[in-house]
């Protein structure tokens, strides 16, 4: 039996890329990169309760934000 596939149409090429990137995708990728530093969430998720896993991730993001706030704003360049 022959198989067939129907598509909605060709995907538009935008600025030399194969497909248009979702907006602000880099924010999510960067956030996952930050989380990969922490051993408990870097590899597999061993938590059986999803609420505990969510709480751990929120705690790590709080830690990241507090470190960023403690560092202070970047110095202004004088011209």
N, CA, C and O atoms as a Tripos MOL2 file, in Angstrom:
@<TRIPOS>MOLECULE
protein
  316   315    79     0     0
PROTEIN
NO_CHARGES

@<TRIPOS>ATOM
      1 N           0.8400   -1.1630    0.0000 N.3       1 UNK1
      2 CA          0.0000    0.0000    0.0000 C.3       1 UNK1
      3 C           0.8980    1.2430    0.0000 C.2       1 UNK1
      4 O           1.7300    1.3960    0.8950 O.2       1 UNK1
      5 N           0.7460    2.1160   -0.9710 N.am      2 UNK2
      6 CA          1.5810    3.3170   -1.0250 C.3       2 UNK2
      7 C           1.1740    4.3050    0.0680 C.2       2 UNK2
      8 O          -0.0030    4.4550    0.3970 O.2       2 UNK2
      9 N           2.1590    4.9520    0.6010 N.am      3 UNK3
     10 CA          1.9070    5.9620    1.6320 C.3       3 UNK3
     11 C           2.0260    7.3420    1.0170 C.2       3 UNK3
     12 O           2.8360    7.5700    0.1180 O.2       3 UNK3
     13 N           1.2350    8.2300    1.4970 N.am      4 UNK4
     14 CA          1.3050    9.5980    0.9920 C.3       4 UNK4
     15 C           1.3620   10.5580    2.1710 C.2       4 UNK4
     16 O           0.9130   10.2520    3.2760 O.2       4 UNK4
     17 N           1.9140   11.6990    1.9070 N.am      5 UNK5
     18 CA          2.0500   12.7250    2.9360 C.3       5 UNK5
     19 C           1.5680   14.0370    2.3440 C.2       5 UNK5
     20 O           1.9720   14.4130    1.2440 O.2       5 UNK5
     21 N           0.7340   14.7110    3.0470 N.am      6 UNK6
     22 CA          0.2730   16.0110    2.5640 C.3       6 UNK6
     23 C           0.7760   17.0820    3.5210 C.2       6 UNK6
     24 O           0.7090   16.9300    4.7410 O.2       6 UNK6
     25 N           1.2690   18.1420    2.9580 N.am      7 UNK7
     26 CA          1.7940   19.2530    3.7440 C.3       7 UNK7
     27 C           0.9880   20.5010    3.4210 C.2       7 UNK7
     28 O           0.3230   20.5860    2.3890 O.2       7 UNK7
     29 N           1.0610   21.4410    4.3070 N.am      8 UNK8
     30 CA          0.3420   22.6920    4.0950 C.3       8 UNK8
     31 C           0.9970   23.5240    3.0020 C.2       8 UNK8
     32 O           0.3490   24.3900    2.4140 O.2       8 UNK8
     33 N           2.2300   23.2810    2.7310 N.am      9 UNK9
     34 CA          2.9460   24.0380    1.7160 C.3       9 UNK9
     35 C           4.3980   24.1700    2.1110 C.2       9 UNK9
     36 O           4.7900   23.7570    3.2030 O.2       9 UNK9
     37 N           5.1950   24.7400    1.2350 N.am     10 UNK10
     38 CA          6.6110   24.8910    1.5730 C.3      10 UNK10
     39 C           6.7920   25.8980    2.7030 C.2      10 UNK10
     40 O           6.0490   26.8720    2.8190 O.2      10 UNK10
     41 N           7.7900   25.6360    3.5220 N.am     11 UNK11
     42 CA          8.0840   26.5560    4.6160 C.3      11 UNK11
     43 C           8.8390   27.7530    4.0560 C.2      11 UNK11
     44 O           9.7700   27.5800    3.2690 O.2      11 UNK11
     45 N           8.4580   28.9500    4.4460 N.am     12 UNK12
     46 CA          9.1450   30.1270    3.9150 C.3      12 UNK12
     47 C          10.5390   30.2650    4.5060 C.2      12 UNK12
     48 O          10.7420   30.0780    5.7050 O.2      12 UNK12
     49 N          11.4820   30.5900    3.6610 N.am     13 UNK13
     50 CA         12.8470   30.8460    4.1250 C.3      13 UNK13
     51 C          12.9370   32.3170    4.5050 C.2      13 UNK13
     52 O          12.5970   33.1860    3.7020 O.2      13 UNK13
     53 N          13.3850   32.6010    5.7010 N.am     14 UNK14
     54 CA         13.4910   33.9850    6.1470 C.3      14 UNK14
     55 C          14.9330   34.2980    6.4770 C.2      14 UNK14
     56 O          15.5370   33.6650    7.3430 O.2      14 UNK14
     57 N          15.4710   35.2620    5.7920 N.am     15 UNK15
     58 CA         16.8440   35.7360    6.0120 C.3      15 UNK15
     59 C          17.8710   34.6170    6.0020 C.2      15 UNK15
     60 O          18.7870   34.6130    6.8240 O.2      15 UNK15
     61 N          17.7370   33.6830    5.1010 N.am     16 UNK16
     62 CA         18.7190   32.6200    4.9850 C.3      16 UNK16
     63 C          18.5520   31.4910    5.9680 C.2      16 UNK16
     64 O          19.3200   30.5300    5.9290 O.2      16 UNK16
     65 N          17.5630   31.5710    6.8580 N.am     17 UNK17
     66 CA         17.3330   30.4830    7.8010 C.3      17 UNK17
     67 C          16.3200   29.5230    7.2060 C.2      17 UNK17
     68 O          15.5920   29.8690    6.2750 O.2      17 UNK17
     69 N          16.2800   28.3220    7.7480 N.am     18 UNK18
     70 CA         15.3460   27.3180    7.2450 C.3      18 UNK18
     71 C          13.9280   27.6100    7.7000 C.2      18 UNK18
     72 O          12.9850   27.4000    6.9370 O.2      18 UNK18
     73 N          13.7530   28.0850    8.9210 N.am     19 UNK19
     74 CA         12.4110   28.3740    9.4310 C.3      19 UNK19
     75 C          12.4970   29.5980   10.3250 C.2      19 UNK19
     76 O          13.5570   29.8910   10.8790 O.2      19 UNK19
     77 N          11.4050   30.3050   10.4670 N.am     20 UNK20
     78 CA         11.4560   31.4830   11.3450 C.3      20 UNK20
     79 C          11.5420   31.0680   12.8050 C.2      20 UNK20
     80 O          10.8040   30.1920   13.2560 O.2      20 UNK20
     81 N          12.4340   31.6910   13.5270 N.am     21 UNK21
     82 CA         12.5940   31.3860   14.9490 C.3      21 UNK21
     83 C          11.4700   32.0270   15.7510 C.2      21 UNK21
     84 O          11.0250   33.1300   15.4360 O.2      21 UNK21
     85 N          11.0170   31.3390   16.7800 N.am     22 UNK22
     86 CA         10.0290   31.9890   17.6490 C.3      22 UNK22
     87 C          10.6650   33.1830   18.3460 C.2      22 UNK22
     88 O          11.8490   33.1440   18.6810 O.2      22 UNK22
     89 N           9.8990   34.2350   18.5670 N.am     23 UNK23
     90 CA         10.4860   35.3970   19.2340 C.3      23 UNK23
     91 C          10.8880   35.0630   20.6660 C.2      23 UNK23
     92 O          10.2040   34.3160   21.3660 O.2      23 UNK23
     93 N          12.0060   35.6300   21.0780 N.am     24 UNK24
     94 CA         12.5380   35.4840   22.4440 C.3      24 UNK24
     95 C          12.8770   34.0440   22.8060 C.2      24 UNK24
     96 O          12.8540   33.6790   23.9810 O.2      24 UNK24
     97 N          13.1880   33.2330   21.8160 N.am     25 UNK25
     98 CA         13.5830   31.8470   22.0850 C.3      25 UNK25
     99 C          14.8850   31.8020   22.8690 C.2      25 UNK25
    100 O          15.0930   30.9090   23.6900 O.2      25 UNK25
    101 N          15.7550   32.7610   22.6160 N.am     26 UNK26
    102 CA         17.0560   32.7740   23.2800 C.3      26 UNK26
    103 C          16.9100   32.9310   24.7900 C.2      26 UNK26
    104 O          17.7740   32.4810   25.5420 O.2      26 UNK26
    105 N          15.8200   33.5690   25.2460 N.am     27 UNK27
    106 CA         15.6080   33.7400   26.6840 C.3      27 UNK27
    107 C          15.4180   32.3820   27.3460 C.2      27 UNK27
    108 O          15.9740   32.1170   28.4120 O.2      27 UNK27
    109 N          14.6350   31.5340   26.7120 N.am     28 UNK28
    110 CA         14.3790   30.2050   27.2690 C.3      28 UNK28
    111 C          15.6470   29.3690   27.2350 C.2      28 UNK28
    112 O          15.9680   28.6850   28.2060 O.2      28 UNK28
    113 N          16.3770   29.4200   26.1120 N.am     29 UNK29
    114 CA         17.6120   28.6340   26.0000 C.3      29 UNK29
    115 C          18.6410   29.0840   27.0240 C.2      29 UNK29
    116 O          19.3300   28.2560   27.6210 O.2      29 UNK29
    117 N          18.7490   30.3910   27.2310 N.am     30 UNK30
    118 CA         19.6990   30.9070   28.2180 C.3      30 UNK30
    119 C          19.2990   30.4700   29.6250 C.2      30 UNK30
    120 O          20.1560   30.1200   30.4370 O.2      30 UNK30
    121 N          18.0070   30.4930   29.9090 N.am     31 UNK31
    122 CA         17.5370   30.0890   31.2380 C.3      31 UNK31
    123 C          17.8380   28.6240   31.5090 C.2      31 UNK31
    124 O          18.2570   28.2710   32.6110 O.2      31 UNK31
    125 N          17.6280   27.7650   30.5120 N.am     32 UNK32
    126 CA         17.9620   26.3570   30.6860 C.3      32 UNK32
    127 C          19.4680   26.1770   30.8430 C.2      32 UNK32
    128 O          19.9110   25.2850   31.5680 O.2      32 UNK32
    129 N          20.2530   27.0060   30.1770 N.am     33 UNK33
    130 CA         21.6970   26.9530   30.3480 C.3      33 UNK33
    131 C          22.1140   27.3010   31.7610 C.2      33 UNK33
    132 O          23.0210   26.6820   32.3160 O.2      33 UNK33
    133 N          21.4530   28.2950   32.3490 N.am     34 UNK34
    134 CA         21.7500   28.6550   33.7360 C.3      34 UNK34
    135 C          21.3870   27.5230   34.6720 C.2      34 UNK34
    136 O          22.1210   27.2320   35.6170 O.2      34 UNK34
    137 N          20.2550   26.8800   34.4140 N.am     35 UNK35
    138 CA         19.8290   25.7900   35.2880 C.3      35 UNK35
    139 C          20.7650   24.5970   35.2000 C.2      35 UNK35
    140 O          20.8670   23.8230   36.1510 O.2      35 UNK35
    141 N          21.4420   24.4370   34.0870 N.am     36 UNK36
    142 CA         22.3190   23.2730   33.9350 C.3      36 UNK36
    143 C          23.5210   23.3350   34.8720 C.2      36 UNK36
    144 O          24.2080   22.3310   35.0620 O.2      36 UNK36
    145 N          23.7880   24.5230   35.4700 N.am     37 UNK37
    146 CA         24.8750   24.6250   36.4460 C.3      37 UNK37
    147 C          24.5610   23.8730   37.7290 C.2      37 UNK37
    148 O          25.4630   23.3730   38.3990 O.2      37 UNK37
    149 N          23.2920   23.7950   38.0650 N.am     38 UNK38
    150 CA         22.8880   23.1940   39.3290 C.3      38 UNK38
    151 C          22.7130   21.6950   39.1570 C.2      38 UNK38
    152 O          21.9740   21.2360   38.2870 O.2      38 UNK38
    153 N          23.3910   20.9560   39.9850 N.am     39 UNK39
    154 CA         23.4560   19.5020   39.8360 C.3      39 UNK39
    155 C          22.0920   18.8260   39.9800 C.2      39 UNK39
    156 O          21.8060   17.8370   39.3040 O.2      39 UNK39
    157 N          21.2660   19.3600   40.8540 N.am     40 UNK40
    158 CA         19.9870   18.6980   41.1310 C.3      40 UNK40
    159 C          19.0380   18.7400   39.9330 C.2      40 UNK40
    160 O          18.2270   17.8300   39.7640 O.2      40 UNK40
    161 N          19.1230   19.7650   39.1100 N.am     41 UNK41
    162 CA         18.2300   19.8610   37.9540 C.3      41 UNK41
    163 C          18.9670   19.7200   36.6310 C.2      41 UNK41
    164 O          18.3420   19.7940   35.5730 O.2      41 UNK41
    165 N          20.2860   19.5190   36.6630 N.am     42 UNK42
    166 CA         21.0630   19.4720   35.4300 C.3      42 UNK42
    167 C          20.7880   18.2180   34.6110 C.2      42 UNK42
    168 O          20.6300   18.2920   33.3930 O.2      42 UNK42
    169 N          20.7290   17.0920   35.2630 N.am     43 UNK43
    170 CA         20.5420   15.8500   34.5280 C.3      43 UNK43
    171 C          19.0990   15.4060   34.5410 C.2      43 UNK43
    172 O          18.2260   16.0410   33.9490 O.2      43 UNK43
    173 N          18.8710   14.3400   35.2030 N.am     44 UNK44
    174 CA         17.5150   13.7970   35.2640 C.3      44 UNK44
    175 C          16.7760   14.3650   36.4620 C.2      44 UNK44
    176 O          17.3770   14.7830   37.4510 O.2      44 UNK44
    177 N          15.4860   14.3690   36.3470 N.am     45 UNK45
    178 CA         14.6570   14.8620   37.4390 C.3      45 UNK45
    179 C          14.1870   13.6640   38.2500 C.2      45 UNK45
    180 O          13.3320   12.9020   37.8010 O.2      45 UNK45
    181 N          14.7430   13.5000   39.4390 N.am     46 UNK46
    182 CA         14.4210   12.3440   40.2690 C.3      46 UNK46
    183 C          13.2650   12.6060   41.2250 C.2      46 UNK46
    184 O          12.8810   11.7180   41.9860 O.2      46 UNK46
    185 N          12.7110   13.8010   41.1970 N.am     47 UNK47
    186 CA         11.6130   14.1190   42.1050 C.3      47 UNK47
    187 C          10.3550   13.3790   41.6710 C.2      47 UNK47
    188 O          10.0490   13.3030   40.4810 O.2      47 UNK47
    189 N           9.6320   12.8350   42.6410 N.am     48 UNK48
    190 CA          8.3850   12.1510   42.3140 C.3      48 UNK48
    191 C           7.2010   13.1040   42.3590 C.2      48 UNK48
    192 O           6.1740   12.8500   41.7300 O.2      48 UNK48
    193 N           7.3370   14.1860   43.0890 N.am     49 UNK49
    194 CA          6.2680   15.1680   43.1880 C.3      49 UNK49
    195 C           6.6270   16.3700   42.3170 C.2      49 UNK49
    196 O           7.6590   16.9990   42.5490 O.2      49 UNK49
    197 N           5.8060   16.7060   41.3210 N.am     50 UNK50
    198 CA          6.1380   17.8330   40.4530 C.3      50 UNK50
    199 C           6.1800   19.1710   41.1850 C.2      50 UNK50
    200 O           6.8640   20.0940   40.7420 O.2      50 UNK50
    201 N           5.4620   19.2890   42.2930 N.am     51 UNK51
    202 CA          5.4900   20.5430   43.0480 C.3      51 UNK51
    203 C           6.8630   20.7700   43.6730 C.2      51 UNK51
    204 O           7.3280   21.9070   43.7620 O.2      51 UNK51
    205 N           7.5050   19.6990   44.1030 N.am     52 UNK52
    206 CA          8.8480   19.8190   44.6740 C.3      52 UNK52
    207 C           9.8250   20.2470   43.5840 C.2      52 UNK52
    208 O          10.6720   21.1120   43.8090 O.2      52 UNK52
    209 N           9.7090   19.6500   42.4180 N.am     53 UNK53
    210 CA         10.5830   20.0070   41.3050 C.3      53 UNK53
    211 C          10.3950   21.4710   40.9190 C.2      53 UNK53
    212 O          11.3710   22.1780   40.6700 O.2      53 UNK53
    213 N           9.1650   21.9190   40.8700 N.am     54 UNK54
    214 CA          8.8840   23.3210   40.5540 C.3      54 UNK54
    215 C           9.4690   24.2440   41.6190 C.2      54 UNK54
    216 O          10.0280   25.2910   41.2900 O.2      54 UNK54
    217 N           9.3480   23.8700   42.8790 N.am     55 UNK55
    218 CA          9.8850   24.6920   43.9660 C.3      55 UNK55
    219 C          11.4060   24.7790   43.8940 C.2      55 UNK55
    220 O          11.9780   25.8380   44.1510 O.2      55 UNK55
    221 N          12.0620   23.6800   43.5500 N.am     56 UNK56
    222 CA         13.5230   23.6820   43.4390 C.3      56 UNK56
    223 C          13.9580   24.6020   42.3040 C.2      56 UNK56
    224 O          14.9070   25.3710   42.4600 O.2      56 UNK56
    225 N          13.2800   24.5320   41.1770 N.am     57 UNK57
    226 CA         13.6310   25.3880   40.0410 C.3      57 UNK57
    227 C          13.4130   26.8540   40.4000 C.2      57 UNK57
    228 O          14.2410   27.7010   40.0620 O.2      57 UNK57
    229 N          12.3180   27.1630   41.0760 N.am     58 UNK58
    230 CA         12.0750   28.5500   41.4930 C.3      58 UNK58
    231 C          13.1390   29.0250   42.4750 C.2      58 UNK58
    232 O          13.5740   30.1750   42.4080 O.2      58 UNK58
    233 N          13.5570   28.1600   43.3770 N.am     59 UNK59
    234 CA         14.6040   28.5330   44.3300 C.3      59 UNK59
    235 C          15.9170   28.8230   43.6090 C.2      59 UNK59
    236 O          16.6170   29.7710   43.9660 O.2      59 UNK59
    237 N          16.2600   28.0300   42.6090 N.am     60 UNK60
    238 CA         17.4870   28.2760   41.8550 C.3      60 UNK60
    239 C          17.4100   29.5830   41.0820 C.2      60 UNK60
    240 O          18.3960   30.3170   41.0060 O.2      60 UNK60
    241 N          16.2490   29.8830   40.5070 N.am     61 UNK61
    242 CA         16.1230   31.1490   39.7940 C.3      61 UNK61
    243 C          16.1750   32.3330   40.7630 C.2      61 UNK61
    244 O          16.7110   33.3870   40.4200 O.2      61 UNK61
    245 N          15.6270   32.1710   41.9630 N.am     62 UNK62
    246 CA         15.7650   33.2240   42.9780 C.3      62 UNK62
    247 C          17.2360   33.4390   43.3200 C.2      62 UNK62
    248 O          17.6810   34.5770   43.4700 O.2      62 UNK62
    249 N          17.9760   32.3660   43.4420 N.am     63 UNK63
    250 CA         19.4090   32.4650   43.7240 C.3      63 UNK63
    251 C          20.1260   33.2040   42.6000 C.2      63 UNK63
    252 O          20.9730   34.0590   42.8580 O.2      63 UNK63
    253 N          19.7930   32.8800   41.3610 N.am     64 UNK64
    254 CA         20.4240   33.5560   40.2300 C.3      64 UNK64
    255 C          20.0960   35.0460   40.2210 C.2      64 UNK64
    256 O          20.9750   35.8740   39.9830 O.2      64 UNK64
    257 N          18.8390   35.3900   40.4790 N.am     65 UNK65
    258 CA         18.4460   36.7920   40.4600 C.3      65 UNK65
    259 C          19.0740   37.5680   41.6170 C.2      65 UNK65
    260 O          19.4810   38.7170   41.4400 O.2      65 UNK65
    261 N          19.1580   36.9550   42.7950 N.am     66 UNK66
    262 CA         19.8000   37.6360   43.9220 C.3      66 UNK66
    263 C          21.2810   37.8740   43.6540 C.2      66 UNK66
    264 O          21.8130   38.9260   44.0080 O.2      66 UNK66
    265 N          21.9460   36.9140   43.0370 N.am     67 UNK67
    266 CA         23.3540   37.1140   42.6780 C.3      67 UNK67
    267 C          23.5020   38.2520   41.6900 C.2      67 UNK67
    268 O          24.4320   39.0520   41.7900 O.2      67 UNK67
    269 N          22.5910   38.3280   40.7410 N.am     68 UNK68
    270 CA         22.6580   39.3890   39.7440 C.3      68 UNK68
    271 C          22.3860   40.7560   40.3870 C.2      68 UNK68
    272 O          23.0530   41.7390   40.0630 O.2      68 UNK68
    273 N          21.4090   40.8130   41.2950 N.am     69 UNK69
    274 CA         21.1060   42.0800   41.9610 C.3      69 UNK69
    275 C          22.2290   42.5110   42.8970 C.2      69 UNK69
    276 O          22.4890   43.7070   43.0300 O.2      69 UNK69
    277 N          22.8910   41.5780   43.5390 N.am     70 UNK70
    278 CA         23.9760   41.9070   44.4570 C.3      70 UNK70
    279 C          25.1830   42.4630   43.7130 C.2      70 UNK70
    280 O          25.9600   43.2440   44.2620 O.2      70 UNK70
    281 N          25.3290   42.0550   42.4690 N.am     71 UNK71
    282 CA         26.4530   42.5350   41.6770 C.3      71 UNK71
    283 C          26.3090   44.0160   41.3590 C.2      71 UNK71
    284 O          27.3150   44.7120   41.2160 O.2      71 UNK71
    285 N          25.1000   44.5060   41.2460 N.am     72 UNK72
    286 CA         24.8630   45.9100   40.9510 C.3      72 UNK72
    287 C          24.8190   46.1650   39.4600 C.2      72 UNK72
    288 O          25.1100   45.2790   38.6560 O.2      72 UNK72
    289 N          24.4520   47.3900   39.0960 N.am     73 UNK73
    290 CA         24.3680   47.7200   37.6690 C.3      73 UNK73
    291 C          25.7590   47.8120   37.0520 C.2      73 UNK73
    292 O          26.7360   48.0560   37.7600 O.2      73 UNK73
    293 N          25.8530   47.6210   35.7530 N.am     74 UNK74
    294 CA         27.1630   47.7380   35.1020 C.3      74 UNK74
    295 C          27.6520   49.1830   35.1510 C.2      74 UNK74
    296 O          26.8370   50.1060   35.1510 O.2      74 UNK74
    297 N          28.9530   49.3930   35.1910 N.am     75 UNK75
    298 CA         29.4810   50.7610   35.2560 C.3      75 UNK75
    299 C          29.1790   51.5180   33.9680 C.2      75 UNK75
    300 O          29.1710   50.9480   32.8770 O.2      75 UNK75
    301 N          28.9330   52.8150   34.1250 N.am     76 UNK76
    302 CA         28.6590   53.6540   32.9550 C.3      76 UNK76
    303 C          29.9820   54.1440   32.3950 C.2      76 UNK76
    304 O          30.8860   54.5350   33.1340 O.2      76 UNK76
    305 N          30.0740   54.1160   31.0800 N.am     77 UNK77
    306 CA         31.2890   54.5740   30.4140 C.3      77 UNK77
    307 C          31.2190   56.0860   30.2340 C.2      77 UNK77
    308 O          30.2140   56.6180   29.7620 O.2      77 UNK77
    309 N          32.2640   56.7530   30.6040 N.am     78 UNK78
    310 CA         32.3020   58.2000   30.4000 C.3      78 UNK78
    311 C          33.0130   58.4910   29.0860 C.2      78 UNK78
    312 O          33.9930   57.8370   28.7280 O.2      78 UNK78
    313 N          32.4980   59.4810   28.3850 N.am     79 UNK79
    314 CA         33.1120   59.8340   27.0930 C.3      79 UNK79
    315 C          33.8300   61.1370   27.1640 C.2      79 UNK79
    316 O          34.4020   61.5820   26.1690 O.2      79 UNK79
@<TRIPOS>BOND
     1     1     2 1
     2     2     3 1
     3     3     4 2
     4     3     5 am
     5     5     6 1
     6     6     7 1
     7     7     8 2
     8     7     9 am
     9     9    10 1
    10    10    11 1
    11    11    12 2
    12    11    13 am
    13    13    14 1
    14    14    15 1
    15    15    16 2
    16    15    17 am
    17    17    18 1
    18    18    19 1
    19    19    20 2
    20    19    21 am
    21    21    22 1
    22    22    23 1
    23    23    24 2
    24    23    25 am
    25    25    26 1
    26    26    27 1
    27    27    28 2
    28    27    29 am
    29    29    30 1
    30    30    31 1
    31    31    32 2
    32    31    33 am
    33    33    34 1
    34    34    35 1
    35    35    36 2
    36    35    37 am
    37    37    38 1
    38    38    39 1
    39    39    40 2
    40    39    41 am
    41    41    42 1
    42    42    43 1
    43    43    44 2
    44    43    45 am
    45    45    46 1
    46    46    47 1
    47    47    48 2
    48    47    49 am
    49    49    50 1
    50    50    51 1
    51    51    52 2
    52    51    53 am
    53    53    54 1
    54    54    55 1
    55    55    56 2
    56    55    57 am
    57    57    58 1
    58    58    59 1
    59    59    60 2
    60    59    61 am
    61    61    62 1
    62    62    63 1
    63    63    64 2
    64    63    65 am
    65    65    66 1
    66    66    67 1
    67    67    68 2
    68    67    69 am
    69    69    70 1
    70    70    71 1
    71    71    72 2
    72    71    73 am
    73    73    74 1
    74    74    75 1
    75    75    76 2
    76    75    77 am
    77    77    78 1
    78    78    79 1
    79    79    80 2
    80    79    81 am
    81    81    82 1
    82    82    83 1
    83    83    84 2
    84    83    85 am
    85    85    86 1
    86    86    87 1
    87    87    88 2
    88    87    89 am
    89    89    90 1
    90    90    91 1
    91    91    92 2
    92    91    93 am
    93    93    94 1
    94    94    95 1
    95    95    96 2
    96    95    97 am
    97    97    98 1
    98    98    99 1
    99    99   100 2
   100    99   101 am
   101   101   102 1
   102   102   103 1
   103   103   104 2
   104   103   105 am
   105   105   106 1
   106   106   107 1
   107   107   108 2
   108   107   109 am
   109   109   110 1
   110   110   111 1
   111   111   112 2
   112   111   113 am
   113   113   114 1
   114   114   115 1
   115   115   116 2
   116   115   117 am
   117   117   118 1
   118   118   119 1
   119   119   120 2
   120   119   121 am
   121   121   122 1
   122   122   123 1
   123   123   124 2
   124   123   125 am
   125   125   126 1
   126   126   127 1
   127   127   128 2
   128   127   129 am
   129   129   130 1
   130   130   131 1
   131   131   132 2
   132   131   133 am
   133   133   134 1
   134   134   135 1
   135   135   136 2
   136   135   137 am
   137   137   138 1
   138   138   139 1
   139   139   140 2
   140   139   141 am
   141   141   142 1
   142   142   143 1
   143   143   144 2
   144   143   145 am
   145   145   146 1
   146   146   147 1
   147   147   148 2
   148   147   149 am
   149   149   150 1
   150   150   151 1
   151   151   152 2
   152   151   153 am
   153   153   154 1
   154   154   155 1
   155   155   156 2
   156   155   157 am
   157   157   158 1
   158   158   159 1
   159   159   160 2
   160   159   161 am
   161   161   162 1
   162   162   163 1
   163   163   164 2
   164   163   165 am
   165   165   166 1
   166   166   167 1
   167   167   168 2
   168   167   169 am
   169   169   170 1
   170   170   171 1
   171   171   172 2
   172   171   173 am
   173   173   174 1
   174   174   175 1
   175   175   176 2
   176   175   177 am
   177   177   178 1
   178   178   179 1
   179   179   180 2
   180   179   181 am
   181   181   182 1
   182   182   183 1
   183   183   184 2
   184   183   185 am
   185   185   186 1
   186   186   187 1
   187   187   188 2
   188   187   189 am
   189   189   190 1
   190   190   191 1
   191   191   192 2
   192   191   193 am
   193   193   194 1
   194   194   195 1
   195   195   196 2
   196   195   197 am
   197   197   198 1
   198   198   199 1
   199   199   200 2
   200   199   201 am
   201   201   202 1
   202   202   203 1
   203   203   204 2
   204   203   205 am
   205   205   206 1
   206   206   207 1
   207   207   208 2
   208   207   209 am
   209   209   210 1
   210   210   211 1
   211   211   212 2
   212   211   213 am
   213   213   214 1
   214   214   215 1
   215   215   216 2
   216   215   217 am
   217   217   218 1
   218   218   219 1
   219   219   220 2
   220   219   221 am
   221   221   222 1
   222   222   223 1
   223   223   224 2
   224   223   225 am
   225   225   226 1
   226   226   227 1
   227   227   228 2
   228   227   229 am
   229   229   230 1
   230   230   231 1
   231   231   232 2
   232   231   233 am
   233   233   234 1
   234   234   235 1
   235   235   236 2
   236   235   237 am
   237   237   238 1
   238   238   239 1
   239   239   240 2
   240   239   241 am
   241   241   242 1
   242   242   243 1
   243   243   244 2
   244   243   245 am
   245   245   246 1
   246   246   247 1
   247   247   248 2
   248   247   249 am
   249   249   250 1
   250   250   251 1
   251   251   252 2
   252   251   253 am
   253   253   254 1
   254   254   255 1
   255   255   256 2
   256   255   257 am
   257   257   258 1
   258   258   259 1
   259   259   260 2
   260   259   261 am
   261   261   262 1
   262   262   263 1
   263   263   264 2
   264   263   265 am
   265   265   266 1
   266   266   267 1
   267   267   268 2
   268   267   269 am
   269   269   270 1
   270   270   271 1
   271   271   272 2
   272   271   273 am
   273   273   274 1
   274   274   275 1
   275   275   276 2
   276   275   277 am
   277   277   278 1
   278   278   279 1
   279   279   280 2
   280   279   281 am
   281   281   282 1
   282   282   283 1
   283   283   284 2
   284   283   285 am
   285   285   286 1
   286   286   287 1
   287   287   288 2
   288   287   289 am
   289   289   290 1
   290   290   291 1
   291   291   292 2
   292   291   293 am
   293   293   294 1
   294   294   295 1
   295   295   296 2
   296   295   297 am
   297   297   298 1
   298   298   299 1
   299   299   300 2
   300   299   301 am
   301   301   302 1
   302   302   303 1
   303   303   304 2
   304   303   305 am
   305   305   306 1
   306   306   307 1
   307   307   308 2
   308   307   309 am
   309   309   310 1
   310   310   311 1
   311   311   312 2
   312   311   313 am
   313   313   314 1
   314   314   315 1
   315   315   316 2
@<TRIPOS>SUBSTRUCTURE
     1 UNK1         2 RESIDUE 1 A UNK
     2 UNK2         6 RESIDUE 1 A UNK
     3 UNK3        10 RESIDUE 1 A UNK
     4 UNK4        14 RESIDUE 1 A UNK
     5 UNK5        18 RESIDUE 1 A UNK
     6 UNK6        22 RESIDUE 1 A UNK
     7 UNK7        26 RESIDUE 1 A UNK
     8 UNK8        30 RESIDUE 1 A UNK
     9 UNK9        34 RESIDUE 1 A UNK
    10 UNK10       38 RESIDUE 1 A UNK
    11 UNK11       42 RESIDUE 1 A UNK
    12 UNK12       46 RESIDUE 1 A UNK
    13 UNK13       50 RESIDUE 1 A UNK
    14 UNK14       54 RESIDUE 1 A UNK
    15 UNK15       58 RESIDUE 1 A UNK
    16 UNK16       62 RESIDUE 1 A UNK
    17 UNK17       66 RESIDUE 1 A UNK
    18 UNK18       70 RESIDUE 1 A UNK
    19 UNK19       74 RESIDUE 1 A UNK
    20 UNK20       78 RESIDUE 1 A UNK
    21 UNK21       82 RESIDUE 1 A UNK
    22 UNK22       86 RESIDUE 1 A UNK
    23 UNK23       90 RESIDUE 1 A UNK
    24 UNK24       94 RESIDUE 1 A UNK
    25 UNK25       98 RESIDUE 1 A UNK
    26 UNK26      102 RESIDUE 1 A UNK
    27 UNK27      106 RESIDUE 1 A UNK
    28 UNK28      110 RESIDUE 1 A UNK
    29 UNK29      114 RESIDUE 1 A UNK
    30 UNK30      118 RESIDUE 1 A UNK
    31 UNK31      122 RESIDUE 1 A UNK
    32 UNK32      126 RESIDUE 1 A UNK
    33 UNK33      130 RESIDUE 1 A UNK
    34 UNK34      134 RESIDUE 1 A UNK
    35 UNK35      138 RESIDUE 1 A UNK
    36 UNK36      142 RESIDUE 1 A UNK
    37 UNK37      146 RESIDUE 1 A UNK
    38 UNK38      150 RESIDUE 1 A UNK
    39 UNK39      154 RESIDUE 1 A UNK
    40 UNK40      158 RESIDUE 1 A UNK
    41 UNK41      162 RESIDUE 1 A UNK
    42 UNK42      166 RESIDUE 1 A UNK
    43 UNK43      170 RESIDUE 1 A UNK
    44 UNK44      174 RESIDUE 1 A UNK
    45 UNK45      178 RESIDUE 1 A UNK
    46 UNK46      182 RESIDUE 1 A UNK
    47 UNK47      186 RESIDUE 1 A UNK
    48 UNK48      190 RESIDUE 1 A UNK
    49 UNK49      194 RESIDUE 1 A UNK
    50 UNK50      198 RESIDUE 1 A UNK
    51 UNK51      202 RESIDUE 1 A UNK
    52 UNK52      206 RESIDUE 1 A UNK
    53 UNK53      210 RESIDUE 1 A UNK
    54 UNK54      214 RESIDUE 1 A UNK
    55 UNK55      218 RESIDUE 1 A UNK
    56 UNK56      222 RESIDUE 1 A UNK
    57 UNK57      226 RESIDUE 1 A UNK
    58 UNK58      230 RESIDUE 1 A UNK
    59 UNK59      234 RESIDUE 1 A UNK
    60 UNK60      238 RESIDUE 1 A UNK
    61 UNK61      242 RESIDUE 1 A UNK
    62 UNK62      246 RESIDUE 1 A UNK
    63 UNK63      250 RESIDUE 1 A UNK
    64 UNK64      254 RESIDUE 1 A UNK
    65 UNK65      258 RESIDUE 1 A UNK
    66 UNK66      262 RESIDUE 1 A UNK
    67 UNK67      266 RESIDUE 1 A UNK
    68 UNK68      270 RESIDUE 1 A UNK
    69 UNK69      274 RESIDUE 1 A UNK
    70 UNK70      278 RESIDUE 1 A UNK
    71 UNK71      282 RESIDUE 1 A UNK
    72 UNK72      286 RESIDUE 1 A UNK
    73 UNK73      290 RESIDUE 1 A UNK
    74 UNK74      294 RESIDUE 1 A UNK
    75 UNK75      298 RESIDUE 1 A UNK
    76 UNK76      302 RESIDUE 1 A UNK
    77 UNK77      306 RESIDUE 1 A UNK
    78 UNK78      310 RESIDUE 1 A UNK
    79 UNK79      314 RESIDUE 1 A UNK
